[in-house]
């Protein structure tokens, strides 16, 4: 049992239980509940449903795994009976979706059918938006009385963190049933979906309150603090809501354009051991992290947990830890890094990504460890996503070679595939490190020197959109992918790799640039546009930011969902608040909260 609350009123509070069906990061929710000063117990047996006076079901991953997991653990029917009893229920993400009849993600797999309406997949709308719907988006009251209620469970005028490919999209047959349950709505591109439901004792959010910063914690607090009589439905559970005016569009005119998502700002912390064996945050130029002075050692820019907390307080939308020593002995035996994630997850209530060494490996004692097992350890510690780098390059090379031989390209055994299957594609980020291969276009027949397979990603100085265009005249280049932190090149280009990892099941791409790393010259817009146009999953732009204007430029000119920086934040050269103020002045939506962290 969690034991952070010591005040006398804990004896009179409803008994809170949390249901874990066996997938995803439930540690973050536990941390949030404890942060708010509440105790809870895990559902460990069917009898616990009778003991529970309030119940939360968090979930990530696929509808199939959630519904199947409930049935295999023998809790599907007890959960349904709990809901029908009229006692308070709070479902998060998949925990909300299982309330519905079913999902096109899992044909033939029945949900609880509390809301007789289907869950369906987002359309990419001709490639104008990425799927999954990943990032921060607004939510407005579905009815006028909800919008006017200052004590509504979902805080108005705030943004929340979403990560899902399927949703309760309006416009399906039987829409009346989902309208009765809708509490808030949200928009992604041209599609409107139900972002939270409230019907009798049932409350659910498609967004993750435990990862939605102060607004999400406030939503969770309001439900936890509400008397049972306010969030139950005794003696008539699941009664439809009273009639009120339907609010079909976001009432905020400044949020009417774009996809609905805010521009996501990610703070990246390169973590490694220094010469004394302590974990520090470092940053190098072109991946060299040692100070220039002889004998000075690894550049130390701060402690990982402290910096992560600072960036959360300053408004970072996400924090990314990259262990650049790649767990040289063993990922699962790297307890200091697990401790960093665990400690950060207790105070940082936005998404956490961890990368480095997420692959099939063998412990020093000969024990084999799968990538899925390694990822699971970090999810249980509090990470929301894992980042895979060099291993992804090798996996795509193997996939393309198998395809060229006429064999089945997908084996189902790569780290990307197994983690995506177990935890959902949104949990898998692939970090790509390309570098330019230059050609002199003033030479006769220069194009013949360019490998034909890589010509689709060829850029010339005359067509480049980057601000360094004057320096690129007379040059052409394609983007060759690297492994081992940029130290070794492979015969695969960035478009081949990006499309390949999407086929394997990755849900997001972190796009670096070996050439721009630490340069302060701005993001490589040509590189980013190539990849953004080649895939339908979200892309995070990285490498080269030197000023707030660089962020404004990359969002406006490439359409990426997120932009990442490291050194300029660590050294205090640019603040996250400065970046967001610049974007806001230019009319680019950003997450800014009126609530204290």
C-alpha positions as MATLAB code, in Angstrom:
seq = 'XXXXXXXXXXXXXXXXXXXXXXXXXXXXXXXXXXXXXXXXXXXXXXXXXXXXXXXXXXXXXXXXXXXXXXXXXXXXXXXXXXXXXXXXXXXXXXXXXXXXXXXXXXXXXXXXXXXXXXXXXXXXXXXXXXXXXXXXXXXXXXXXXXXXXXXXXXXXXXXXXXXXXXXXXXXXXXXXXXXXXXXXXXXXXXXXXXXXXXXXXXXXXXXXXXXXXXXXXXXXXXXXXXXXXXXXXXXXXXXXXXXXXXXXXXXXXXXXXXXXXXXXXXXXXXXXXXXXXXXXXXXXXXXXXXXXXXXXXXXXXXXXXXXXXXXXXXXXXXXXXXXXXXXXXXXXXXXXXXXXXXXXXXXXXXXXXXXXXXXXXXXXXXXXXXXXXXXXXXXXXXXXXXXXXXXXXXXXXXXXXXXXXXXXXXXXXXXXXXXXXXXXXXXXXXXXXXXXXXXXXXXXXXXXXXXXXXXXXXXXXXXXXXXXXXXXXXXXXXXXXXXXXXXXXXXXXXXXXXXXXXXXXXXXXXXXXXXXXXXXXXXXXXXXXXXXXXXXXXXXXXXXXXXXXXXXXXXXXXXXXXXXXXXXXXXXXXXXXXXXXXXXXXXXXXXXXXXXX';
ca = [
       0.000    0.000    0.000;
       1.127    3.559   -0.677;
       1.686    5.372    2.630;
       2.518    9.001    1.828;
      -0.588   10.519    3.481;
      -0.435   10.779    7.265;
      -3.286   13.180    8.101;
      -6.201   12.008   10.245;
      -8.770   12.198    7.440;
      -7.240    9.147    5.731;
      -9.329    7.001    8.053;
     -12.559    8.440    6.644;
     -11.599    8.461    2.976;
     -13.079    5.916    0.567;
     -10.954    2.831   -0.002;
      -9.146    3.448   -3.284;
      -7.964    0.593   -5.487;
      -5.998    0.608   -8.742;
      -6.359   -2.117  -11.375;
      -3.215   -3.092  -13.296;
      -3.942   -5.455  -16.170;
      -0.245   -6.074  -16.789;
       0.975   -3.588  -19.391;
       2.381   -0.092  -19.480;
       3.643    2.403  -16.948;
       1.290    2.353  -13.964;
       4.061    3.628  -11.703;
       3.384    7.170  -12.911;
      -0.211    6.998  -11.740;
       0.893    5.590   -8.396;
       3.359    8.477   -8.054;
       0.618   11.000   -8.862;
      -1.773    9.554   -6.295;
       0.951    9.609   -3.657;
       1.965   13.154   -4.648;
      -1.626   14.244   -3.988;
      -1.511   12.641   -0.554;
      -3.742    9.618   -1.054;
      -3.352    5.958   -0.189;
      -4.356    3.111   -2.470;
      -4.097   -0.619   -2.907;
      -3.689   -2.728   -6.044;
      -6.463   -5.068   -7.117;
      -4.925   -8.445   -6.334;
      -7.996  -10.696   -6.332;
     -11.641  -10.702   -7.367;
     -12.624  -10.075   -3.745;
     -10.905   -6.677   -3.858;
     -13.637   -5.331   -6.145;
     -16.074   -5.705   -3.258;
     -13.697   -3.894   -0.917;
     -13.085   -0.993   -3.322;
     -15.114    2.183   -2.794;
     -13.320    3.984   -5.625;
     -11.492    2.316   -8.507;
      -9.005    3.566  -11.114;
      -8.105    1.558  -14.205;
      -5.112    3.059  -16.066;
      -3.893    1.553  -19.301;
      -1.668    1.950  -22.316;
      -1.152   -0.325  -25.271;
      -3.699   -2.001  -27.484;
      -7.413   -2.557  -26.989;
      -6.866   -6.251  -27.656;
      -4.296   -6.607  -24.899;
      -6.397   -4.667  -22.406;
      -9.615   -6.609  -23.028;
      -7.779   -9.919  -23.340;
      -5.685   -9.166  -20.245;
      -8.810   -8.513  -18.176;
     -10.364  -11.784  -19.316;
      -7.241  -13.871  -18.826;
      -6.856  -12.548  -15.287;
     -10.508  -13.307  -14.570;
     -11.418   -9.703  -13.767;
     -13.472   -8.720  -16.840;
     -16.845   -9.674  -15.333;
     -15.980   -8.499  -11.791;
     -14.973   -5.119  -13.238;
     -18.257   -4.883  -15.134;
     -20.189   -5.799  -11.998;
     -18.279   -3.149  -10.049;
     -19.287   -0.502  -12.588;
     -22.912   -1.667  -12.568;
     -22.952   -1.418   -8.783;
     -22.840    2.355   -9.075;
     -19.513    2.787   -7.265;
     -17.063    5.390   -8.664;
     -14.889    4.305  -11.589;
     -12.102    6.286  -13.299;
     -10.673    4.848  -16.527;
      -7.542    6.321  -18.114;
      -6.725    5.942  -21.852;
      -7.344    2.226  -22.538;
      -9.172    2.221  -19.202;
     -11.661    4.572  -20.838;
     -11.732    2.789  -24.197;
     -12.674   -0.594  -22.697;
     -15.924    1.016  -21.559;
     -16.988    1.035  -25.215;
     -18.499   -1.759  -27.307;
     -15.262   -2.576  -29.112;
     -12.501   -1.177  -31.271;
     -11.509   -1.522  -34.912;
      -8.016   -2.094  -33.503;
      -9.190   -5.521  -32.289;
     -12.020   -6.868  -34.478;
     -14.099   -9.405  -32.596;
     -12.740   -8.410  -29.164;
     -15.624   -7.100  -27.055;
     -15.304   -4.243  -24.619;
     -17.416   -3.745  -21.510;
     -20.152   -2.126  -23.663;
     -21.042    0.359  -20.944;
     -21.122    2.854  -23.826;
     -22.489    1.059  -26.929;
     -20.318    2.900  -29.438;
     -17.186    1.876  -31.396;
     -13.602    3.039  -30.973;
     -12.097    3.777  -34.410;
      -8.732    4.867  -35.830;
      -7.718    8.414  -36.668;
      -7.337    9.222  -40.341;
      -4.081   10.882  -41.396;
      -6.129   13.207  -43.645;
      -3.838   12.859  -46.601;
      -0.688   12.968  -44.510;
      -1.514   16.346  -42.934;
      -1.404   14.851  -39.467;
       0.502   12.025  -37.837;
      -0.897    8.959  -36.141;
      -0.591    8.287  -33.197;
      -2.172   11.473  -31.908;
       0.711   12.260  -29.587;
       1.236   15.396  -27.564;
      -0.653   18.144  -25.777;
      -4.158   19.080  -26.868;
      -7.057   21.009  -25.412;
     -10.384   19.706  -24.156;
     -13.623   21.663  -23.981;
     -16.927   20.954  -22.246;
     -19.150   18.845  -24.506;
     -22.189   20.585  -23.056;
     -22.763   24.160  -21.993;
     -23.303   23.224  -18.354;
     -19.972   21.372  -18.305;
     -18.193   24.329  -19.894;
     -19.689   26.687  -17.301;
     -18.957   24.423  -14.333;
     -15.793   25.658  -12.656;
     -15.752   22.465  -10.608;
     -15.984   20.130  -13.603;
     -13.557   17.236  -13.280;
     -11.587   18.320  -16.360;
     -10.089   21.775  -15.847;
     -11.127   24.184  -18.639;
      -8.660   26.272  -20.663;
      -5.848   23.758  -20.101;
      -3.978   21.262  -22.299;
      -3.557   17.555  -21.606;
      -1.186   14.850  -22.784;
      -2.621   12.368  -25.287;
      -0.999    9.369  -26.934;
      -3.325    7.117  -28.936;
      -4.176    6.041  -32.476;
      -7.799    5.094  -31.808;
     -10.562    7.175  -30.260;
     -14.294    7.643  -29.846;
     -14.555    9.667  -33.052;
     -17.831   11.454  -33.628;
     -19.760   10.678  -36.787;
     -20.101    6.914  -36.373;
     -23.512    5.171  -36.380;
     -25.196    5.438  -32.991;
     -23.597    8.748  -32.045;
     -26.468    9.506  -29.659;
     -25.111    6.949  -27.196;
     -21.684    8.537  -26.979;
     -23.171   12.013  -26.748;
     -24.988   10.939  -23.594;
     -21.662    9.973  -22.032;
     -19.427   12.783  -23.362;
     -17.924   15.097  -20.744;
     -15.345   16.874  -22.917;
     -14.442   16.896  -26.593;
     -11.161   17.509  -28.398;
     -10.139   18.035  -32.032;
      -7.356   16.437  -33.982;
      -7.228   17.823  -37.493;
     -10.731   17.676  -38.944;
     -11.880   14.952  -36.562;
     -13.609   15.594  -33.239;
     -13.394   12.924  -30.566;
     -14.575   12.340  -27.012;
     -11.645   13.158  -24.724;
     -13.452   12.338  -21.485;
     -16.700   10.668  -20.480;
     -18.869   11.090  -17.406;
     -22.070    9.154  -16.957;
     -23.401    8.347  -13.517;
     -20.559    6.748  -11.580;
     -18.341    6.374  -14.656;
     -15.592    8.866  -15.430;
     -12.865    8.330  -18.000;
     -10.185   10.341  -19.798;
      -8.551    9.582  -23.114;
      -5.627   11.740  -21.988;
      -3.200   10.752  -19.242;
      -3.793   12.983  -16.184;
      -0.702   11.521  -14.511;
       1.382   12.871  -17.419;
      -0.522   16.115  -17.982;
       1.350   18.321  -15.533;
      -0.538   20.529  -13.071;
      -3.812   20.335  -15.034;
      -3.769   16.548  -15.031;
      -2.932   16.381  -11.333;
      -5.814   18.759  -10.644;
      -8.235   16.553  -12.606;
      -7.066   13.546  -10.627;
      -7.276   15.490   -7.345;
     -10.855   16.625   -8.034;
     -12.011   13.066   -8.594;
     -10.124   11.727   -5.576;
     -11.369   14.513   -3.306;
     -14.999   14.330   -4.460;
     -17.368   12.688   -1.962;
     -18.624    9.298   -3.121;
     -22.101   10.803   -3.490;
     -20.742   13.250   -6.096;
     -19.089   10.646   -8.327;
     -21.301    7.614   -7.792;
     -24.700    6.801   -9.280;
     -26.596    5.045   -6.521;
     -29.213    3.747   -6.790;
     -29.399    4.284  -10.572;
     -25.995    3.676  -12.178;
     -25.196    4.761  -15.732;
     -28.112    7.174  -15.977;
     -27.844    9.457  -19.039;
     -26.881   13.052  -18.433;
     -29.574   15.767  -18.299;
     -30.261   17.771  -21.442;
     -28.006   20.762  -22.156;
     -26.649   22.640  -25.165;
     -24.146   20.558  -27.192;
     -20.847   22.429  -27.790;
     -19.477   21.000  -31.040;
     -16.325   23.122  -31.455;
     -13.500   24.483  -29.326;
     -14.726   27.843  -27.984;
     -11.199   29.279  -28.028;
     -10.752   31.023  -31.402;
      -6.957   31.005  -31.103;
      -7.033   27.191  -31.174;
      -9.200   26.877  -34.289;
      -6.292   26.385  -36.730;
      -3.754   23.598  -37.109;
      -4.137   20.035  -35.910;
      -5.127   20.980  -32.369;
      -1.813   19.896  -30.863;
       0.518   22.378  -29.233;
       4.144   22.650  -30.306;
       5.891   20.207  -27.980;
       9.205   21.292  -26.397;
      11.422   18.439  -25.226;
      14.380   18.771  -22.864;
      17.005   16.112  -23.519;
      19.528   14.977  -20.932;
      22.548   13.007  -22.165;
      23.504   10.937  -19.135;
      26.745    9.063  -18.603;
      29.226    8.179  -15.885;
      32.037   10.614  -15.272;
      35.553    9.514  -14.437;
      34.557    9.119  -10.772;
      31.687    6.788  -11.686;
      28.878    9.264  -10.911;
      26.014    9.803  -13.349;
      26.052   13.329  -14.775;
      24.312   15.222  -17.528;
      26.757   16.090  -20.262;
      26.751   17.528  -23.773;
      29.328   17.539  -26.491;
      30.010   19.018  -29.893;
      29.585   16.423  -32.630;
      29.165   13.862  -29.825;
      32.506   14.606  -28.069;
      31.590   15.024  -24.392;
      35.018   15.620  -22.882;
      36.306   19.039  -21.941;
      38.986   20.417  -24.248;
      41.475   20.998  -21.442;
      43.780   18.022  -20.972;
      42.777   15.901  -18.001;
      39.502   17.807  -17.416;
      37.335   14.732  -17.933;
      33.690   14.443  -18.928;
      31.795   17.716  -19.245;
      29.476   17.946  -16.221;
      26.354   20.089  -16.673;
      24.420   18.909  -13.645;
      22.683   16.027  -11.930;
      20.035   14.188  -13.975;
      17.166   14.191  -11.469;
      17.661   17.818  -10.443;
      17.770   19.014  -14.048;
      14.686   16.993  -14.969;
      12.776   18.572  -12.087;
      13.918   22.036  -13.102;
      12.783   21.560  -16.686;
       9.392   20.269  -15.548;
       8.940   23.360  -13.356;
      10.009   25.570  -16.290;
       7.348   24.132  -18.589;
       9.045   21.341  -20.552;
       6.436   19.209  -22.292;
       8.584   16.097  -22.113;
      11.928   14.987  -20.682;
      14.224   12.558  -22.468;
      17.101   10.685  -20.801;
      19.677    9.203  -23.172;
      22.220    6.978  -21.484;
      25.101    7.550  -23.883;
      27.249    4.891  -22.246;
      24.566    2.430  -23.460;
      24.661    0.331  -20.271;
      28.031   -1.121  -21.216;
      27.829   -3.929  -18.678;
      24.114   -4.734  -18.541;
      20.978   -2.640  -18.959;
      19.083   -4.439  -16.202;
      22.053   -4.269  -13.842;
      22.499   -0.530  -14.383;
      20.774    0.337  -11.120;
      21.913    3.995  -11.015;
      20.081    4.707  -14.294;
      16.978    2.871  -13.106;
      17.146    4.973   -9.952;
      17.359    8.167  -12.044;
      14.169    7.228  -13.888;
      12.444    6.138  -10.678;
      13.324    9.327   -8.810;
      12.400   11.582  -11.737;
       9.044    9.895  -12.221;
       8.152   10.783   -8.639;
       8.357   14.533   -9.256;
       8.135   15.037  -13.034;
       4.543   14.697  -14.247;
       5.122   14.910  -17.982;
       6.224   12.053  -20.270;
       9.655   10.524  -19.656;
      11.655    8.784  -22.387;
      14.758    6.711  -21.699;
      17.204    5.434  -24.299;
      20.498    3.600  -24.568;
      21.008   -0.133  -24.526;
      17.365   -1.074  -25.170;
      18.125   -4.263  -27.080;
      18.581   -8.002  -26.750;
      21.651   -8.497  -24.611;
      23.436  -10.899  -22.280;
      24.346  -10.186  -18.674;
      27.968  -10.629  -17.573;
      26.934  -13.911  -15.936;
      25.575  -15.225  -19.256;
      21.876  -14.597  -18.576;
      20.126  -13.536  -21.803;
      17.914  -10.447  -21.630;
      15.432   -9.485  -24.326;
      14.766   -5.922  -25.431;
      11.194   -6.392  -24.192;
      12.470   -7.351  -20.750;
      14.807   -4.362  -20.623;
      12.055   -1.977  -21.727;
       9.674   -3.440  -19.157;
      12.116   -2.676  -16.353;
      12.227    0.979  -17.374;
       8.465    1.217  -17.777;
       8.029   -0.174  -14.273;
      10.551    2.386  -13.017;
       8.417    5.199  -14.445;
       9.436    5.686  -18.090;
       6.662    6.183  -20.632;
       8.688    5.546  -23.789;
      11.951    3.854  -24.672;
      14.296    5.059  -27.377;
      16.128    2.615  -29.644;
      19.090    3.768  -31.728;
      21.806    1.675  -33.354;
      19.847   -1.551  -33.007;
      17.047   -0.076  -35.133;
      19.462    0.567  -38.001;
      20.617   -3.053  -37.964;
      17.021   -4.286  -37.742;
      15.950   -2.276  -40.798;
      18.988   -3.399  -42.779;
      18.062   -6.998  -42.012;
      14.420   -6.379  -42.907;
      15.334   -4.875  -46.298;
      17.777   -7.713  -47.017;
      15.113  -10.302  -46.202;
      12.654   -8.527  -48.461;
      15.207   -8.410  -51.311;
      15.599  -12.187  -50.993;
      11.852  -12.675  -51.271;
      11.493  -13.646  -47.597;
       8.988  -12.347  -45.058;
      10.497   -8.983  -44.046;
       9.005   -8.852  -40.542;
      10.170  -11.499  -38.094;
       8.245  -10.298  -35.059;
      11.430  -10.737  -33.028;
      13.108   -7.330  -33.183;
      13.068   -5.060  -30.161;
      10.822   -2.566  -31.941;
       8.284   -5.242  -32.830;
       8.192   -6.975  -29.455;
       7.985   -3.760  -27.414;
       5.343   -2.264  -29.723;
       3.282   -5.440  -29.418;
       3.625   -5.561  -25.648;
       3.223   -1.900  -24.798;
       1.909   -0.212  -27.940;
       3.711    1.589  -30.741;
       3.491    4.879  -28.840;
       5.977    3.450  -26.332;
       8.719    2.984  -28.962;
      10.844    5.913  -30.148;
      13.619    5.395  -32.677;
      16.551    7.780  -32.438;
      18.169    8.378  -35.850;
      21.640    9.897  -36.267;
      22.277   10.796  -39.941;
      25.171   12.740  -41.403;
      25.619   14.406  -44.769;
      27.556   12.815  -47.618;
      28.696   15.701  -49.812;
      29.290   15.995  -53.576;
      30.775   18.844  -55.582;
      28.118   19.807  -58.140;
      30.634   21.825  -60.153;
      32.266   18.573  -61.233;
      31.124   16.936  -64.461;
      28.880   13.910  -64.015;
      28.852   14.328  -60.250;
      25.410   12.714  -60.021;
      26.811    9.401  -61.238;
      28.787    9.175  -57.990;
      25.591    9.233  -55.941;
      24.308    5.687  -55.208;
      21.003    5.302  -57.032;
      19.260    3.928  -53.938;
      19.998    7.142  -52.043;
      19.051    9.686  -54.710;
      15.472   10.079  -53.373;
      16.926   11.870  -50.342;
      19.401   13.982  -52.316;
      19.446   17.718  -51.544;
      21.347   20.428  -53.422;
      22.531   23.808  -52.238;
      20.274   25.461  -54.811;
      17.108   23.835  -53.440;
      18.031   23.832  -49.748;
      15.726   25.682  -47.366;
      18.153   25.964  -44.477;
      19.461   29.368  -43.414;
      23.013   28.177  -44.180;
      22.095   28.019  -47.863;
      24.831   30.508  -48.906;
      27.433   28.058  -47.550;
      25.939   25.180  -49.523;
      26.218   26.563  -53.042;
      27.945   24.161  -55.398;
      27.233   21.219  -53.083;
      24.789   18.339  -52.964;
      24.300   15.726  -50.286;
      22.284   12.763  -49.063;
      21.839   11.733  -45.465;
      23.687    8.584  -44.432;
      22.690    6.887  -41.189;
      25.188    6.122  -38.445;
      25.394    3.885  -35.390;
      27.383    3.935  -32.143;
      26.731    7.588  -31.446;
      27.726    8.744  -34.918;
      31.056    6.936  -34.878;
      30.270    4.361  -37.610;
      28.361    4.771  -40.885;
      26.017    2.315  -42.609;
      24.905    2.037  -46.225;
      21.332    3.126  -45.540;
      19.844    6.583  -45.904;
      17.567    8.451  -43.561;
      14.395    7.956  -45.625;
      14.971    4.203  -45.892;
      15.527    4.003  -42.164;
      12.577    6.194  -41.182;
      10.158    4.227  -43.345;
      11.682    0.979  -42.134;
      11.215    1.665  -38.427;
       7.637    2.738  -39.082;
       7.012   -0.643  -40.757;
       8.516   -2.399  -37.747;
       6.080   -0.622  -35.440;
       7.827    2.451  -34.028;
       5.441    5.181  -32.913;
       7.777    8.178  -33.044;
      11.108    9.264  -34.543;
      13.721   11.341  -32.737;
      15.669   12.889  -35.597;
      19.194   14.067  -34.792;
      21.882   15.512  -37.045;
      25.546   14.622  -36.595;
      26.508   17.717  -38.623;
      24.386   20.170  -36.626;
      24.891   18.759  -33.136;
      26.082   21.545  -30.844;
      26.480   23.999  -33.724;
      23.801   26.539  -32.800;
      23.159   27.062  -36.534;
      19.526   26.024  -36.331;
      17.824   22.737  -37.143;
      18.599   21.048  -40.473;
      15.286   21.881  -42.125;
      15.980   19.869  -45.285;
      16.696   16.740  -43.290;
      13.599   17.210  -41.148;
      11.313   17.872  -44.117;
      12.574   14.725  -45.868;
      11.695   12.540  -42.904;
       8.480   14.326  -41.956;
       7.174   13.879  -45.504;
       8.275   10.240  -45.659;
       6.410    8.868  -42.613;
       3.017    9.184  -40.951;
       4.238    8.926  -37.348;
       5.301   11.931  -35.222;
       8.801   13.366  -35.634;
      10.849   15.161  -32.976;
      13.398   17.579  -34.468;
      16.778   17.634  -32.727;
      20.303   19.102  -33.088;
      21.369   22.645  -33.888;
      19.044   24.896  -31.880;
      20.770   28.067  -30.722;
      17.913   30.531  -30.143;
      14.128   30.667  -29.641;
      13.785   31.662  -33.315;
      15.194   28.283  -34.336;
      12.195   26.582  -32.730;
       9.743   28.920  -34.425;
      11.433   28.212  -37.766;
      11.356   24.414  -37.470;
       7.684   24.291  -36.507;
       6.606   26.706  -39.233;
       8.691   25.262  -42.072;
       8.607   21.508  -41.451;
       5.370   20.665  -39.661;
       7.059   18.503  -37.010;
       5.174   17.805  -33.814;
       8.045   18.451  -31.403;
      11.490   20.003  -31.103;
      14.252   19.023  -28.711;
      17.268   20.756  -27.266;
      19.895   19.955  -24.688;
      23.022   22.090  -24.296;
      21.372   25.483  -24.676;
      18.944   24.580  -21.885;
      21.628   23.063  -19.629;
      23.953   26.066  -19.978;
      21.139   28.572  -19.457;
      21.663   30.171  -22.868;
      17.965   29.793  -23.715;
      15.084   29.104  -21.356;
      12.089   26.889  -22.135;
       9.859   29.810  -21.180;
      11.671   32.008  -23.730;
      11.054   29.422  -26.445;
       7.360   29.218  -25.630;
       6.985   33.005  -25.461;
       8.567   33.285  -28.936;
       6.262   30.635  -30.372;
       3.211   32.221  -28.798;
       4.099   35.634  -30.254;
       4.269   34.009  -33.679;
       0.832   32.438  -33.275;
       2.091   28.885  -32.717;
       0.072   27.193  -29.952;
       2.024   26.094  -26.882;
       1.097   24.556  -23.557;
       1.073   27.170  -20.830;
      -0.697   26.522  -17.564;
      -2.325   28.860  -15.089;
      -1.848   26.254  -12.366;
       1.205   25.998  -10.134;
       3.428   22.933  -10.781;
];
